[in-house]
């Protein structure tokens, strides 16, 4: 047998073994990324690279369990509202699995080196009556805490007069307070300051 023919007889099995090995690696990773997100994948603010759809669903569920909205009133007092106190929860609808299904696992040689930002229309629910009751028991509604608004008025002296500005006070309007806080919860905000619409206004202003 000539040296060149002997070399070919050796190379062919090596090339075949290498090709089979590479194909096995390709198929193996394709199967893996059929059930796992690519590295560098972010859903919302959750990094879920190399994780399953079930894992991402569990993270969304845990996020709801740990939800806290801190509401600040006109005086700067902060009120933390804990989601567990009004049954705030995540409502899974299989979106995580759908996102994973859209991932083309056969393109993993490219996909593992890219960044992937996924958006989900996550659904959350809560007990509106429990939240309203929680809000109504905040210090903002305590009689001793409330300062009534005062109208602007003229202060007259012997020689002159001046306009005394109105005092806004902090008399809350319960319906507005509840509505704004509910809207903040619906928007999944974690910090929120009540607007002027939540307070009774003076009838007469300096203007």
C-alpha positions as CSV (number, residue, x, y, z in Angstrom):
1,X,0.0,0.0,0.0
2,X,1.4,3.4,-1.0
3,X,2.0,6.0,1.7
4,X,-0.6,8.4,0.1
5,X,-3.3,5.6,0.1
6,X,-2.5,4.7,3.7
7,X,-2.8,8.3,4.7
8,X,-6.2,8.6,3.1
9,X,-7.4,5.4,4.8
10,X,-6.5,7.0,8.2
11,X,-7.8,10.5,7.4
12,X,-11.3,9.3,6.4
13,X,-12.2,7.7,9.7
14,X,-10.8,10.7,11.6
15,X,-12.8,13.1,9.5
16,X,-15.9,10.9,9.9
17,X,-15.5,10.7,13.6
18,X,-14.9,14.5,13.8
19,X,-18.0,15.2,11.7
20,X,-20.1,12.8,13.8
21,X,-18.8,14.4,17.0
22,X,-19.6,17.9,15.8
23,X,-23.1,16.8,14.6
24,X,-23.7,15.3,18.0
25,X,-22.7,18.6,19.7
26,X,-24.9,20.6,17.4
27,X,-27.9,18.3,18.0
28,X,-27.2,18.2,21.8
29,X,-27.2,22.0,22.1
30,X,-30.2,22.3,19.8
31,X,-32.2,20.0,22.1
32,X,-30.9,22.0,25.1
33,X,-32.0,25.3,23.7
34,X,-35.3,23.9,22.7
35,X,-36.1,24.0,26.5
36,X,-33.8,26.9,27.6
37,X,-33.4,30.5,26.7
38,X,-30.3,31.6,25.0
39,X,-27.5,33.2,27.2
40,X,-27.9,36.9,27.3
41,X,-31.7,36.7,27.3
42,X,-33.6,39.3,29.4
43,X,-37.4,39.3,30.0
44,X,-38.4,42.7,31.3
45,X,-35.8,43.2,34.1
46,X,-35.2,39.5,34.7
47,X,-32.1,37.8,33.3
48,X,-33.2,34.3,32.2
49,X,-30.3,33.1,30.1
50,X,-29.9,29.3,30.2
51,X,-33.2,29.0,32.2
52,X,-36.5,27.3,31.4
53,X,-39.9,28.8,30.8
54,X,-41.0,27.3,34.1
55,X,-38.1,29.1,35.9
56,X,-39.1,32.4,34.4
57,X,-42.7,31.9,35.4
58,X,-41.6,31.2,39.0
59,X,-39.6,34.4,39.0
60,X,-42.6,36.4,37.9
61,X,-44.7,34.7,40.6
62,X,-42.1,35.5,43.2
63,X,-41.9,39.1,42.0
64,X,-45.6,39.5,42.7
65,X,-45.3,38.0,46.2
66,X,-42.6,40.6,47.0
67,X,-44.4,43.5,45.5
68,X,-44.4,46.7,47.6
69,X,-45.8,50.1,46.6
70,X,-44.5,53.1,48.6
71,X,-46.9,56.0,48.5
72,X,-45.8,59.5,49.6
73,X,-48.2,62.2,50.6
74,X,-48.0,66.0,50.5
75,X,-46.2,66.2,53.8
76,X,-43.6,63.8,52.6
77,X,-44.8,60.9,54.8
78,X,-44.2,57.5,53.1
79,X,-46.7,54.6,53.3
80,X,-45.5,51.2,52.2
81,X,-48.3,49.0,50.8
82,X,-47.3,45.4,50.8
83,X,-48.8,43.3,48.0
84,X,-49.5,40.3,50.2
85,X,-51.9,42.5,52.3
86,X,-54.2,42.9,49.3
87,X,-53.6,39.6,47.6
88,X,-51.4,40.9,44.8
89,X,-50.5,38.0,42.5
90,X,-49.2,37.0,39.1
91,X,-51.6,35.4,36.7
92,X,-49.6,33.0,34.4
93,X,-51.0,32.6,30.9
94,X,-48.2,30.6,29.3
95,X,-46.5,33.6,27.9
96,X,-43.1,32.3,29.0
97,X,-43.5,29.1,27.1
98,X,-44.6,31.0,24.0
99,X,-41.5,33.2,24.1
100,X,-39.3,30.1,24.4
101,X,-41.2,28.5,21.5
102,X,-40.4,31.5,19.3
103,X,-36.7,31.0,19.9
104,X,-35.2,29.1,17.0
105,X,-33.1,26.5,18.8
106,X,-31.4,25.4,15.5
107,X,-29.7,28.8,15.3
108,X,-27.9,28.4,18.6
109,X,-24.4,28.9,17.2
110,X,-25.4,32.4,16.4
111,X,-28.0,33.0,19.2
112,X,-25.7,32.2,22.1
113,X,-23.5,35.2,21.2
114,X,-26.3,37.8,20.9
115,X,-28.4,39.8,23.4
116,X,-32.1,39.0,23.5
117,X,-34.6,41.4,25.0
118,X,-38.1,39.8,25.4
119,X,-41.2,41.7,26.2
120,X,-44.2,40.2,28.0
121,X,-47.7,41.5,28.7
122,X,-47.7,40.0,32.2
123,X,-51.0,39.9,34.0
124,X,-51.3,40.7,37.7
125,X,-54.4,40.8,39.9
126,X,-55.3,41.9,43.4
127,X,-58.3,42.3,45.8
128,X,-59.5,45.8,45.1
129,X,-61.7,45.9,48.2
130,X,-58.7,44.8,50.4
131,X,-56.6,47.5,48.8
132,X,-59.3,50.2,49.4
133,X,-59.6,49.2,53.0
134,X,-55.9,49.3,53.4
135,X,-55.7,52.8,52.0
136,X,-58.6,54.1,54.1
137,X,-56.7,53.1,57.2
138,X,-53.6,55.2,56.3
139,X,-52.5,58.0,58.6
140,X,-53.3,60.5,55.8
141,X,-57.0,60.1,56.8
142,X,-56.4,60.6,60.6
143,X,-58.2,63.7,62.0
144,X,-55.1,64.8,64.0
145,X,-52.9,64.5,60.9
146,X,-55.1,66.6,58.6
147,X,-54.6,70.3,58.1
148,X,-57.5,72.2,56.5
149,X,-56.8,74.5,53.6
150,X,-57.0,78.2,54.2
151,X,-58.0,80.9,51.7
152,X,-55.8,83.7,50.7
153,X,-56.8,87.0,52.2
154,X,-55.9,90.7,52.6
155,X,-54.1,91.8,55.7
156,X,-54.8,95.5,56.3
157,X,-52.7,97.8,58.4
158,X,-53.0,101.5,59.1
159,X,-50.6,102.4,56.3
160,X,-50.8,99.6,53.9
161,X,-52.1,96.1,53.1
162,X,-50.7,92.9,51.8
163,X,-52.0,89.7,50.3
164,X,-51.5,86.6,52.5
165,X,-51.1,83.5,50.3
166,X,-53.5,80.6,50.7
167,X,-52.4,77.5,52.7
168,X,-53.0,74.3,50.7
169,X,-53.4,72.1,53.8
170,X,-53.6,68.3,53.3
171,X,-57.3,67.4,53.5
172,X,-57.5,64.3,51.4
173,X,-60.2,63.4,48.9
174,X,-60.7,59.6,49.6
175,X,-62.0,58.7,46.1
176,X,-59.1,60.4,44.4
177,X,-56.5,58.9,46.8
178,X,-57.9,55.4,46.2
179,X,-58.1,55.9,42.4
180,X,-54.5,57.2,42.1
181,X,-53.1,54.4,44.2
182,X,-55.0,51.8,42.3
183,X,-53.7,53.2,39.0
184,X,-50.2,53.0,40.4
185,X,-50.7,49.4,41.4
186,X,-52.1,48.6,38.0
187,X,-49.0,50.1,36.4
188,X,-46.8,48.0,38.7
189,X,-45.1,51.1,40.1
190,X,-43.0,50.7,43.3
191,X,-42.9,54.4,44.3
192,X,-45.7,57.0,43.8
193,X,-46.4,60.5,45.1
194,X,-50.0,61.6,45.4
195,X,-50.9,64.5,43.1
196,X,-52.7,67.8,44.1
197,X,-55.9,66.3,42.8
198,X,-56.0,64.2,45.9
199,X,-56.5,67.2,48.2
200,X,-59.2,69.7,48.9
201,X,-58.1,73.1,47.4
202,X,-58.6,76.6,49.0
203,X,-61.5,78.4,47.4
204,X,-59.6,81.7,47.1
205,X,-56.0,81.9,46.0
206,X,-53.6,84.8,45.9
207,X,-54.0,85.0,42.1
